Amino acid sequence: MNAALTSLIAIAGTLLGAALQHYTATRTHQAATAEARRTELKTAAHAFVTALTAYREQRLARWELQHPAPGTPAPSREELAASKTAVRAARTTVNTALINARLLAAHRALAPYAHTALDATYALKKAADRNELEQLHRTVLDAQDAYLDAAADVIAEQ
């Protein structure tokens, strides 16, 4: 009887140890997966904001070319064409980054912020004068900050 009880305790201890090991391994895997997801989201958000910044800079540079200051020579056709190409390339890059960020986001919470920032950047081209350009530029920066805040919240929730 004593040997049977000892065997039963040994078996119970083995099963409990295996269950504890499985639980610990599962928790470790979940933590590693969550950290990898946070890293992916950070990378995607960073890539989007970096691309958005490059797009904004190209938009501003193109606006400056299209609205030369008084007494400044008008840009050549080649300069305007190069600027248009640079804006299009930057827009393609930001759209690609946006797609990647949307695919990685666990939910659609970031999409409105990203689209607002992108639309505000696109609107820079519509500025009639330098004052309006500066107001639109401020709107872009505010929208970008709102996106970053929302992204930080989503990443923290992961």
Number of C-alpha atoms within 10 A of each C-alpha: 6 7 8 9 10 11 12 12 12 12 12 12 12 12 12 12 12 12 12 12 12 12 12 12 12 12 12 12 12 12 12 12 13 15 14 13 17 20 13 17 24 19 14 22 26 16 19 26 22 15 21 25 19 19 24 27 15 22 24 19 16 21 20 15 17 14 16 12 11 7 6 8 9 14 14 10 9 9 13 15 13 13 19 16 13 18 22 15 15 21 22 14 19 23 17 15 21 24 14 18 24 19 13 17 20 14 10 11 15 22 18 12 20 25 16 18 24 24 13 21 26 17 17 22 17 11 16 11 10 13 10 13 19 14 12 20 19 13 18 24 16 15 21 24 15 17 24 20 14 18 24 15 13 18 20 9 9 13
